[in-house]
């Protein structure tokens, strides 16, 4: 059994390296073969392929070979969109990253490079390598949603100014997306997508609902619902945006107060685990040493 584990690990690593090498190797194209047969100009010089494209091709091939569950496809696609990866091949690349991490973890732990070869440890490492990319993707989506949530009040203020200056809502969204391109690129990108959908012929209500579904931010969902109702009932857009902006600023202040109130509870753990033991040693340590020096001779004398 001890000889079988290194052999299996070496086999997996060898197959992984071979697959990567084959995916990175550039085969002869049909045009080159035809020119070689005709003898025109010899073989064409190889066109250099960027390293990023080679890595992406490798991940796509691994993703196509990766097992997929129909239950998690929709959830993973939603997380990728919320993280800002809206490409058609983003899901395949993610599956490739997950499978590659699992195989790499299994190969490293089964060959004994770091630890002694152990099948249970190798399988546990493969499971961790399979699960960790999902956690990282969820964390990236959460961070992006947090940045969008913090940038929304500033965007609403610009929207109010633009609408009150005489621009329509569509033109105001386009103007705000251009102004926020450097300060808040995530929200600017989402607003730019709204403009593209409107130009493509989608209804404004549908474009706003798509915005809320893409980001998964509750504040954007309430903003989309407010704009849809305003458009439906014909009320003042500038007044509604101003009221909604004040509401979002109040919610942001309440979130900051909530985070400040939680600071005391979060500080208990580092205080108890890190600071309190050192204080205990400094304050009680000398007294304990003196107590031992006095008590032990008395105990010896009584004997």
C-alpha positions in Angstrom: 0.0 0.0 0.0 2.9 2.4 0.8 4.3 1.7 -2.7 1.0 2.1 -4.4 0.3 5.7 -3.1 3.5 7.3 -4.6 2.9 5.4 -7.8 -0.7 6.8 -8.0 0.5 10.3 -7.2 3.3 10.1 -9.8 0.7 8.9 -12.4 -1.7 11.7 -11.7 1.0 14.4 -11.7 2.4 13.0 -14.9 -1.0 12.9 -16.6 -1.7 16.5 -15.5 1.7 17.8 -16.8 1.1 15.9 -20.1 -2.3 17.4 -20.5 -1.0 20.9 -19.8 1.9 20.4 -22.3 -0.4 19.1 -25.0 -2.8 22.0 -24.5 0.1 24.5 -24.7 1.7 22.9 -27.8 0.8 24.6 -31.0 -0.1 22.2 -33.8 0.4 22.8 -37.5 -2.6 24.6 -39.1 -4.3 23.6 -42.3 -2.9 26.6 -44.1 0.7 25.6 -43.1 0.1 22.0 -44.3 -1.3 23.2 -47.7 1.6 25.6 -48.2 4.1 22.9 -47.3 2.5 20.6 -49.9 2.7 23.2 -52.6 6.2 24.3 -51.6 5.3 27.9 -51.5 7.6 29.8 -49.2 8.2 26.8 -46.9 6.6 26.6 -43.5 5.1 29.8 -42.1 6.8 31.2 -39.0 5.0 30.3 -35.8 2.7 32.9 -34.4 3.5 33.5 -30.7 0.5 32.7 -28.4 0.2 34.8 -25.2 0.7 32.8 -22.0 -2.7 33.9 -20.6 -4.4 32.4 -23.6 -2.6 29.1 -23.2 -3.6 29.0 -19.5 -7.2 29.8 -20.4 -7.3 27.1 -23.0 -5.9 24.6 -20.5 -8.6 25.6 -17.9 -11.3 25.3 -20.5 -10.3 21.8 -21.5 -10.2 20.8 -17.8 -13.6 22.5 -17.3 -15.1 20.6 -20.2 -13.9 17.3 -18.6 -15.0 18.2 -15.1 -18.1 16.6 -13.6 -21.0 19.0 -13.4 -24.1 19.0 -11.3 -27.2 20.5 -12.8 -28.4 21.7 -9.4 -25.4 24.0 -8.9 -25.0 25.4 -12.4 -27.5 28.2 -11.9 -26.1 29.1 -8.5 -22.5 29.2 -9.8 -23.5 31.2 -12.9 -25.3 33.7 -10.6 -22.2 34.0 -8.4 -19.9 34.5 -11.4 -22.1 37.3 -12.7 -22.3 38.9 -9.2 -18.4 38.7 -9.1 -18.2 40.5 -12.5 -17.4 37.5 -14.7 -20.2 37.6 -17.3 -18.4 35.9 -20.2 -20.0 32.8 -21.8 -16.9 30.7 -20.9 -16.6 31.9 -17.3 -18.4 28.8 -15.9 -16.2 26.4 -17.9 -13.1 28.2 -16.7 -14.3 28.0 -13.1 -14.9 24.2 -13.4 -11.4 23.9 -14.8 -9.9 25.8 -11.9 -11.7 23.6 -9.5 -10.7 20.3 -11.1 -7.1 21.5 -11.5 -6.9 22.5 -7.9 -8.3 19.1 -6.8 -5.9 17.1 -9.0 -2.9 19.3 -8.0 -3.7 18.9 -4.3 -4.1 15.1 -4.7 -0.9 14.8 -6.6 1.2 16.8 -4.2 -0.1 15.1 -1.1 0.1 11.6 -2.6 3.7 11.8 -3.8 5.1 12.6 -0.4 6.7 15.9 -1.4 5.4 17.6 1.7 4.0 14.9 3.9 4.3 11.2 4.1 2.2 9.5 1.5 -1.3 8.9 2.9 -4.4 8.0 0.8 -6.8 9.6 3.3 -4.7 12.8 3.4 -4.5 12.9 -0.4 -8.3 12.5 -0.8 -8.9 15.2 1.9 -6.6 17.5 0.0 -8.4 16.8 -3.2 -11.7 17.6 -1.5 -10.3 20.8 -0.1 -9.0 21.8 -3.5 -12.4 21.1 -5.0 -14.3 23.2 -2.4 -11.9 26.2 -1.9 -12.6 27.8 -5.4 -16.3 28.0 -4.5 -15.6 29.8 -1.2 -13.2 32.2 -3.0 -15.8 33.0 -5.6 -18.5 33.6 -3.0 -16.1 35.9 -1.2 -15.3 37.8 -4.4 -19.0 38.3 -5.1 -19.6 39.5 -1.5 -16.8 42.1 -1.7 -18.0 43.4 -5.1 -21.6 43.7 -3.7 -20.2 45.6 -0.7 -18.3 48.0 -3.0 -21.5 48.6 -5.1 -23.5 49.1 -1.9 -21.1 51.8 -0.7 -21.0 53.6 -4.0 -24.7 53.7 -4.6 -25.5 57.0 -2.6 -22.9 58.9 -4.6 -24.4 57.6 -7.8 -27.9 58.6 -6.7 -26.7 62.2 -5.9 -25.3 62.5 -9.4 -28.5 61.1 -10.8 -30.5 63.7 -8.9 -28.3 66.5 -10.2 -28.5 65.2 -13.8 -32.3 64.7 -13.7 -32.9 68.1 -12.2 -30.6 69.7 -14.8 -33.0 68.5 -17.5 -31.7 65.1 -18.6 -33.9 62.2 -19.0 -33.4 59.1 -16.9 -31.7 57.1 -19.7 -29.3 60.0 -20.5 -28.7 60.5 -16.7 -27.8 56.9 -16.3 -25.3 57.1 -19.1 -23.8 60.4 -17.8 -23.4 58.9 -14.3 -21.8 55.8 -15.6 -19.2 57.9 -17.4 -18.6 60.1 -14.3 -18.1 57.1 -12.0 -15.8 55.1 -14.3 -12.7 55.9 -12.1 -14.2 56.3 -8.6 -16.6 53.4 -8.7 -15.9 51.1 -11.7 -18.2 48.3 -10.6 -21.3 50.4 -10.4 -20.3 52.3 -13.6 -20.0 49.0 -15.4 -23.5 47.9 -14.3 -25.0 51.2 -15.4 -23.3 51.0 -18.7 -24.9 47.6 -19.2 -28.3 49.2 -18.6 -27.6 51.7 -21.4 -26.6 48.9 -23.7 -29.8 46.9 -23.0 -31.9 50.0 -23.5 -30.2 50.6 -26.9 -30.8 47.0 -27.8 -34.6 47.5 -27.4 -35.3 46.2 -23.9 -37.9 47.9 -21.8 -36.6 50.1 -19.0 -38.3 48.0 -16.3 -36.7 44.8 -17.7 -33.3 46.4 -17.8 -33.7 47.6 -14.2 -34.8 44.2 -13.0 -31.8 42.6 -14.8 -29.6 45.1 -12.9 -31.0 43.9 -9.6 -30.7 40.2 -10.6 -27.1 40.6 -11.8 -25.7 42.3 -8.7 -27.8 40.7 -6.0 -27.6 43.9 -3.9 -30.7 44.7 -1.9 -30.3 48.4 -2.2 -30.2 48.2 -6.0 -33.3 46.0 -5.9 -35.2 48.7 -4.0 -33.9 51.3 -6.4 -35.1 49.4 -9.4 -38.5 48.8 -7.8 -38.7 52.5 -7.0 -37.8 53.6 -10.6 -40.3 51.1 -12.1 -43.1 52.4 -9.9 -42.1 56.0 -10.6 -42.2 55.3 -14.4 -45.5 53.5 -14.1 -47.4 56.1 -12.0 -45.8 59.2 -13.6 -44.4 60.8 -10.4 -41.4 63.0 -10.2 -38.2 61.1 -10.8 -35.9 63.7 -9.2 -38.0 63.8 -6.0 -38.1 60.1 -5.7 -34.4 59.8 -6.3 -33.7 62.4 -3.7 -35.9 60.7 -1.1 -34.3 57.3 -1.9 -30.8 58.8 -1.7 -31.5 60.1 1.8 -32.9 56.7 2.8 -29.7 54.9 1.5 -27.5 57.4 3.4 -29.4 56.7 6.6 -29.1 52.9 6.0 -25.3 53.3 5.4 -24.9 55.3 8.7 -26.9 52.6 10.5 -24.7 49.9 9.1 -21.6 51.8 10.3 -23.1 52.2 13.8 -24.0 48.5 13.8 -20.4 47.6 12.8 -19.1 49.9 15.6 -21.4 48.3 18.1 -20.1 44.8 17.2 -16.4 45.9 17.7 -16.5 45.3 21.5 -17.8 41.8 21.0 -15.2 41.0 18.3 -12.4 42.3 20.5 -13.2 39.8 23.3 -11.6 36.9 21.5 -8.1 38.5 20.8 -8.2 40.0 24.3 -8.8 36.6 25.9 -6.6 34.5 23.7 -3.6 36.9 23.1 -3.5 39.8 25.5 -5.0 38.5 28.7 -2.5 35.6 29.1 0.5 37.9 28.7 -1.0 40.3 31.3 -1.7 37.4 33.6 1.9 36.3 33.3 3.3 39.8 33.9 1.1 40.6 36.9 0.7 37.2 38.7 4.0 35.6 37.5 6.4 37.4 40.0 3.9 36.7 42.9 3.7 33.1 41.9 7.5 32.7 41.8 7.8 34.3 45.2 5.1 32.1 46.6 6.9 29.0 45.3 10.2 30.2 46.7 8.7 30.7 50.2 6.3 27.7 50.3 8.6 25.0 49.1 11.3 25.5 51.8 8.5 25.5 54.4 7.2 22.3 53.1 10.6 20.7 53.1 11.3 21.8 56.7 8.0 20.3 58.0 9.0 17.0 56.6 
